[in-house]
Amino acid sequence: MRVLVSTTAGAGHFGPLIPFARACSSAGHEVVVAAPESFRSQVGAAGCEHQASADAPAELMGSIFERVPLLSFEQANEVVVTEVFGRLDAQAAFPGLVGIIERWRPDVVLREPSEFGSLVAGLAAGVPLVDVAIGVVATTEYMVPHLVDPLAELSALAGIPEGVAIDAVLSTPTLTVVPDALDEALGTHSSGDTHRFHDVSLDGRSGELPGAWGDPAHPLLYVSFGSIAAGLPGFAQVYPEVVSAFAERPVRVLLTTGRAVDPDDLGAPPANVRVEQWWPQSEVMRHCSAMVGHGGFGTTMAGLAGGVPQVVVPLFSFDQRVNAEHLAAVGAGLHVEGGPGAMSAAADAAARLVEEPAFREAARAVADDMAALPPVSEAVGLLERSTGSGP
């Protein structure tokens, strides 16, 4: 079986695809990742073969992201879904994806739900499509009203009837590591073609920490806003605000900044705060009493797999707010609005998570649900059956 994995140039979008791609490779199938040229090194770092599609023109992307900070949270996300995912990314990648499918002739396209070039190219070529969720099902449902026009335009380029692509957004079979309780916490119902798996890479490891700091008798809080926030205008301020908000509190804080921030630029932190550019999340989980984050899928799922309650402060994307709402709905955390200026409120919320056992009990219940799911390796058989190549 030939599996074409397709993604936009975002670590948070590609990350959930990696376990499924590796499972296919381990089962002896050929796997190629189609992604923009700018994402070549990240694909290689995951141990995957890369075939390039085009990046959206930098000047057009720049003009959109210059507008985003001036808009409300809702307006900004509508613009990003419609103009970035629906039009610029998809239209730039589409010709290359058509060429890859024509040359390589995959048996199935395994895509992330905000990469639409492969959706339309796969439909036009008659190749089976399977999605890998990068959030709860409500994330995809949010996008649909904003995609009608962009997907109609892309469908016209592909020569497929209007409406076929938008219907496929909600009907394509989906693989996910999100447990049912979290997905459907607010009354959102997954389709009957949603298949849930356990990603063992999220499980806790040996528990190595970066040295010693603070009072070891105090609870450890892990604070991370992912790999993107530090590089976005207006969001780098969140890191000094975290340091200030948690100073003098009876906790130890491990704050990771991502590569766009040099920890030395934050000055000497208080004794109870340790700042690193990066540390493996799976190493931290077994030590954590609570987490603070922005609701990115990777960090949120790592915390849930570890049974760690979370404070979620959405920063810049609708899916972060959706994740926060679902996490709070199952009792495994607290949702704090206010963006980078809300770190004092986040510190207060984190104190609640430490003091009130119900939050950890709810997070532990979600972790147990995740651990009980079949391993990602069992998704390979489903993919084989979707292509007619398996039993």
C-alpha positions as CSV (number, residue, x, y, z in Angstrom):
1,M,0.0,0.0,0.0
2,R,1.2,3.5,-0.8
3,V,0.2,6.1,1.8
4,L,0.4,9.8,0.9
5,V,0.5,11.8,4.1
6,S,-0.5,15.5,3.5
7,T,0.0,18.4,5.8
8,T,0.4,22.2,6.0
9,A,3.6,23.6,7.2
10,G,2.8,23.6,10.9
11,A,4.3,21.4,13.6
12,G,1.0,21.2,15.5
13,H,-0.7,20.0,12.3
14,F,1.9,17.5,11.3
15,G,2.5,16.1,14.8
16,P,-0.7,14.1,15.1
17,L,0.0,12.5,11.7
18,I,3.4,11.1,12.6
19,P,2.3,8.1,14.7
20,F,0.0,6.9,12.0
21,A,2.7,7.4,9.3
22,R,5.2,5.5,11.3
23,A,2.7,2.7,12.0
24,C,2.2,2.3,8.2
25,S,6.0,2.2,7.6
26,S,6.5,-0.3,10.4
27,A,3.8,-2.5,8.7
28,G,5.8,-2.5,5.5
29,H,3.9,0.1,3.5
30,E,5.4,2.9,1.5
31,V,4.9,6.3,3.0
32,V,5.5,9.8,1.5
33,V,4.8,13.1,3.2
34,A,3.6,15.9,0.9
35,A,4.2,19.3,2.5
36,P,5.3,22.7,1.5
37,E,9.0,23.1,0.6
38,S,9.5,25.2,3.7
39,F,8.6,22.2,5.9
40,R,11.2,19.8,4.4
41,S,13.5,19.8,7.5
42,Q,10.6,19.0,9.9
43,V,9.4,16.1,7.7
44,G,13.0,14.8,7.6
45,A,13.4,15.1,11.4
46,A,10.3,12.8,11.7
47,G,12.1,10.2,9.6
48,C,9.8,10.5,6.6
49,E,10.4,10.9,2.9
50,H,9.3,14.4,1.7
51,Q,7.8,15.4,-1.6
52,A,7.3,19.2,-1.9
53,S,4.3,21.3,-2.7
54,A,4.5,25.0,-3.0
55,D,4.4,27.5,-0.1
56,A,1.8,30.2,-0.3
57,P,3.4,33.6,-1.5
58,A,5.0,35.2,1.5
59,E,3.8,38.7,0.6
60,L,0.2,37.5,0.6
61,M,0.5,35.6,3.8
62,G,2.3,38.6,5.4
63,S,-0.5,41.0,4.4
64,I,-3.1,38.8,6.1
65,F,-1.1,38.3,9.3
66,E,-0.5,42.0,9.6
67,R,-4.3,42.4,9.8
68,V,-4.9,39.7,12.3
69,P,-3.7,41.5,15.5
70,L,-6.1,44.3,14.7
71,L,-9.1,42.0,14.6
72,S,-11.2,40.5,17.3
73,F,-10.5,36.8,18.2
74,E,-13.5,35.7,16.2
75,Q,-12.7,37.9,13.1
76,A,-9.1,36.8,13.2
77,N,-10.0,33.1,13.1
78,E,-12.5,33.6,10.3
79,V,-9.8,35.3,8.2
80,V,-7.2,32.6,8.9
81,V,-9.6,29.7,8.1
82,T,-11.0,31.3,5.0
83,E,-8.0,33.1,3.5
84,V,-5.0,31.1,4.8
85,F,-6.2,27.5,5.0
86,G,-9.0,27.7,2.6
87,R,-7.4,29.8,-0.1
88,L,-3.7,30.6,0.1
89,D,-2.3,27.4,1.5
90,A,-4.7,25.2,-0.5
91,Q,-4.3,26.9,-3.9
92,A,-0.5,27.1,-3.6
93,A,-0.2,23.4,-2.7
94,F,-2.9,22.1,-5.1
95,P,-0.8,21.9,-8.4
96,G,2.0,20.1,-6.6
97,L,-0.4,17.7,-4.9
98,V,-2.0,16.9,-8.3
99,G,1.4,16.1,-9.7
100,I,2.4,13.9,-6.7
101,I,-0.8,11.9,-7.0
102,E,-0.4,11.5,-10.8
103,R,3.3,10.4,-10.5
104,W,3.3,8.3,-7.3
105,R,-0.3,6.9,-7.5
106,P,-1.0,6.5,-3.8
107,D,-3.6,4.0,-2.6
108,V,-4.8,6.4,0.1
109,V,-4.3,10.0,1.2
110,L,-3.9,10.5,4.9
111,R,-4.4,14.2,5.6
112,E,-4.8,16.7,8.4
113,P,-8.2,18.5,8.4
114,S,-7.0,22.0,7.5
115,E,-5.0,20.9,4.5
116,F,-7.5,21.2,1.6
117,G,-5.3,20.9,-1.5
118,S,-5.0,17.1,-1.0
119,L,-8.7,16.9,-0.2
120,V,-9.7,18.3,-3.6
121,A,-6.8,16.6,-5.5
122,G,-7.7,13.3,-4.0
123,L,-11.4,13.6,-4.8
124,A,-10.5,14.6,-8.4
125,A,-8.2,11.5,-8.8
126,G,-10.6,9.1,-7.0
127,V,-8.1,8.3,-4.3
128,P,-9.6,7.3,-0.9
129,L,-9.2,9.9,1.8
130,V,-8.8,9.4,5.5
131,D,-8.3,12.3,8.0
132,V,-6.2,12.4,11.2
133,A,-7.8,14.7,13.7
134,I,-5.8,17.6,15.1
135,G,-8.4,18.5,17.6
136,V,-11.9,17.6,18.9
137,V,-14.5,17.1,16.2
138,A,-16.0,20.6,17.0
139,T,-12.8,22.1,15.5
140,T,-13.7,20.8,12.0
141,E,-17.4,21.8,12.4
142,Y,-16.3,25.3,13.2
143,M,-14.4,25.6,9.9
144,V,-17.1,24.4,7.6
145,P,-19.2,27.6,7.1
146,H,-16.0,29.5,6.3
147,L,-14.9,27.0,3.7
148,V,-17.8,26.9,1.3
149,D,-16.5,29.6,-1.1
150,P,-12.8,28.7,-1.0
151,L,-13.5,25.0,-1.6
152,A,-15.9,25.9,-4.5
153,E,-13.1,27.9,-6.1
154,L,-10.6,25.0,-5.7
155,S,-13.2,22.5,-6.9
156,A,-13.6,24.6,-10.1
157,L,-9.9,24.3,-10.7
158,A,-10.1,20.6,-10.2
159,G,-13.1,20.1,-12.4
160,I,-15.2,18.4,-9.7
161,P,-18.8,19.4,-8.9
162,E,-19.4,22.2,-6.4
163,G,-20.4,20.9,-3.0
164,V,-18.5,17.6,-3.2
165,A,-15.5,18.9,-1.3
166,I,-17.4,20.6,1.4
167,D,-19.5,17.4,1.9
168,A,-16.2,15.4,2.2
169,V,-14.9,17.7,5.0
170,L,-17.6,16.2,7.3
171,S,-17.9,12.7,5.9
172,T,-14.3,11.5,5.4
173,P,-13.3,8.7,7.8
174,T,-11.3,10.0,10.7
175,L,-8.6,8.6,12.9
176,T,-8.1,10.3,16.3
177,V,-6.4,9.9,19.6
178,V,-9.1,12.0,21.3
179,P,-11.3,9.9,23.7
180,D,-15.0,9.9,23.2
181,A,-15.7,11.6,26.5
182,L,-13.7,14.7,25.5
183,D,-14.9,14.8,21.9
184,E,-18.5,14.8,22.9
185,A,-18.3,16.7,26.2
186,L,-20.5,19.6,25.0
187,G,-23.0,17.7,23.0
188,T,-20.9,17.5,19.8
189,H,-21.3,14.1,18.2
190,S,-18.7,12.4,16.1
191,S,-19.6,10.7,12.8
192,G,-20.0,7.0,12.8
193,D,-16.8,6.8,10.8
194,T,-14.6,8.1,13.6
195,H,-12.0,5.6,14.9
196,R,-10.1,6.1,18.1
197,F,-6.6,5.0,19.0
198,H,-4.0,5.2,21.8
199,D,-0.8,7.0,20.9
200,V,1.8,5.5,23.1
201,S,4.2,8.3,22.3
202,L,2.1,10.5,24.6
203,D,2.7,8.1,27.6
204,G,5.0,9.3,30.4
205,R,8.6,8.3,30.3
206,S,11.4,8.1,32.9
207,G,10.7,11.6,34.3
208,E,14.0,13.3,33.8
209,L,13.9,17.0,34.7
210,P,16.4,19.8,33.8
211,G,18.4,19.9,37.1
212,A,17.2,21.2,40.5
213,W,15.5,24.4,41.4
214,G,13.1,25.8,44.0
215,D,11.8,24.0,47.0
216,P,11.4,20.3,46.1
217,A,8.5,20.1,48.6
218,H,6.4,22.5,46.4
219,P,4.2,21.2,43.6
220,L,5.6,21.3,40.1
221,L,3.7,23.3,37.4
222,Y,4.6,22.9,33.7
223,V,3.9,26.0,31.6
224,S,4.1,25.9,27.8
225,F,2.5,27.8,25.0
226,G,3.9,25.5,22.2
227,S,6.4,26.2,19.5
228,I,4.7,29.0,17.6
229,A,3.5,31.7,20.1
230,A,6.9,33.2,20.8
231,G,7.4,34.0,17.1
232,L,4.0,35.8,16.7
233,P,3.7,39.5,17.1
234,G,2.2,40.5,20.5
235,F,2.6,37.0,22.1
236,A,6.3,37.0,23.2
237,Q,5.2,39.1,26.2
238,V,3.4,36.1,27.7
239,Y,6.8,34.7,29.0
240,P,7.9,37.5,31.3
241,E,4.3,37.8,32.5
242,V,4.4,34.1,33.5
243,V,7.6,34.6,35.4
244,S,6.1,37.6,37.2
245,A,2.8,35.9,37.9
246,F,4.3,32.8,39.5
247,A,7.2,34.5,41.4
248,E,6.8,34.1,45.2
249,R,4.1,31.5,44.9
250,P,4.6,28.2,46.8
251,V,5.2,26.2,43.5
252,R,8.0,25.2,41.3
253,V,7.5,26.2,37.6
254,L,9.1,24.7,34.5
255,L,8.5,27.2,31.7
256,T,9.4,26.3,28.1
257,T,9.6,29.1,25.5
258,G,10.3,27.5,22.2
259,R,13.2,28.4,19.9
260,A,12.0,31.9,19.1
261,V,12.8,33.1,22.7
262,D,16.2,33.0,24.4
263,P,15.6,32.3,28.1
264,D,18.5,34.7,28.9
265,D,16.5,37.5,27.4
266,L,14.0,37.1,30.3
267,G,16.7,37.9,32.9
268,A,17.4,36.0,36.0
269,P,14.2,34.2,37.0
270,P,13.1,33.9,40.6
271,A,14.3,30.8,42.5
272,N,11.0,28.9,42.0
273,V,11.0,29.3,38.1
274,R,13.1,27.3,35.7
275,V,13.1,28.5,32.0
276,E,14.1,26.3,29.1
277,Q,13.6,26.6,25.4
278,W,12.4,23.0,25.2
279,W,12.0,20.0,27.3
280,P,10.3,16.7,26.4
281,Q,6.7,16.9,27.7
282,S,6.5,13.2,28.3
283,E,9.4,13.5,30.8
284,V,7.6,16.1,32.8
285,M,4.2,14.6,33.1
286,R,4.8,12.2,36.0
287,H,6.1,15.1,38.2
288,C,3.4,17.6,37.4
289,S,0.6,18.7,39.8
290,A,-0.9,20.9,37.1
291,M,-0.1,22.6,33.7
292,V,-0.7,25.9,32.1
293,G,-0.9,26.2,28.3
294,H,-2.7,27.8,25.4
295,G,-4.8,24.8,24.3
296,G,-2.6,23.5,21.5
297,F,-3.5,20.0,20.5
298,G,-0.1,18.4,21.3
299,T,0.3,19.9,24.7
300,T,-3.3,19.4,25.7
301,M,-3.3,15.7,24.7
302,A,0.1,15.1,26.5
303,G,-1.3,16.5,29.7
304,L,-4.5,14.5,29.4
305,A,-2.6,11.3,28.7
306,G,-0.5,12.0,31.8
307,G,-3.7,12.6,33.9
308,V,-2.5,16.2,34.6
309,P,-5.2,18.9,35.1
310,Q,-4.7,22.0,33.0
311,V,-5.3,25.7,32.9
312,V,-5.9,26.7,29.3
313,V,-5.5,30.3,28.2
314,P,-6.3,30.5,24.4
315,L,-4.0,32.9,22.7
316,F,-4.5,33.0,18.9
317,S,-6.6,30.2,17.4
318,F,-10.2,29.0,17.7
319,D,-9.2,25.4,18.2
320,Q,-7.4,26.5,21.4
321,R,-10.7,27.9,22.7
322,V,-12.6,24.7,21.7
323,N,-10.0,22.5,23.5
324,A,-10.3,24.7,26.6
325,E,-14.1,24.5,26.6
326,H,-14.1,20.7,26.2
327,L,-11.4,20.2,28.9
328,A,-13.3,22.3,31.3
329,A,-16.6,20.5,30.5
330,V,-15.1,17.1,31.6
331,G,-13.8,18.7,34.8
332,A,-10.1,18.1,33.8
333,G,-9.1,21.8,33.9
334,L,-10.1,25.5,33.8
335,H,-10.6,27.8,30.9
336,V,-9.2,31.3,31.4
337,E,-9.9,34.1,28.8
338,G,-7.7,37.1,28.3
339,G,-4.7,36.0,26.3
340,P,-1.2,37.1,27.3
341,G,-2.5,39.6,29.9
342,A,-4.3,36.8,31.9
343,M,-1.2,35.2,33.5
344,S,-2.1,36.3,37.0
345,A,-5.6,34.8,36.6
346,A,-3.9,31.7,35.2
347,A,-1.7,31.4,38.3
348,D,-4.7,31.7,40.5
349,A,-6.5,29.0,38.5
350,A,-3.5,26.7,38.7
351,A,-3.6,27.0,42.5
352,R,-7.2,25.7,42.4
353,L,-6.1,22.7,40.3
354,V,-3.4,21.9,42.9
355,E,-5.7,22.3,45.9
356,E,-8.9,20.6,44.6
357,P,-8.5,16.9,44.0
358,A,-11.6,16.7,41.7
359,F,-9.6,18.2,38.8
360,R,-6.9,15.5,39.0
361,E,-9.5,12.8,39.4
362,A,-11.3,14.0,36.2
363,A,-8.0,14.2,34.3
364,R,-7.0,10.7,35.5
365,A,-10.3,9.4,34.2
366,V,-9.6,10.8,30.7
367,A,-6.1,9.3,30.8
368,D,-7.6,5.9,31.6
369,D,-10.0,6.3,28.7
370,M,-7.1,7.1,26.4
371,A,-5.0,4.2,27.6
372,A,-7.8,1.8,27.0
373,L,-8.1,2.6,23.3
374,P,-6.5,0.2,20.7
375,P,-2.9,1.1,19.7
376,V,-2.3,3.3,16.7
377,S,-0.8,0.3,14.9
378,E,-4.4,-1.1,14.5
379,A,-5.2,1.8,12.3
380,V,-3.1,0.3,9.6
381,G,-5.7,-2.5,9.0
382,L,-8.4,0.1,8.6
383,L,-6.4,2.0,6.0
384,E,-5.7,-1.3,4.2
385,R,-9.4,-2.0,4.1
386,S,-10.2,1.5,2.8
387,T,-8.0,0.7,-0.2
388,G,-9.3,-2.8,-0.7
389,S,-5.8,-4.2,0.0
390,G,-6.5,-5.7,3.4
391,P,-8.9,-8.4,4.7
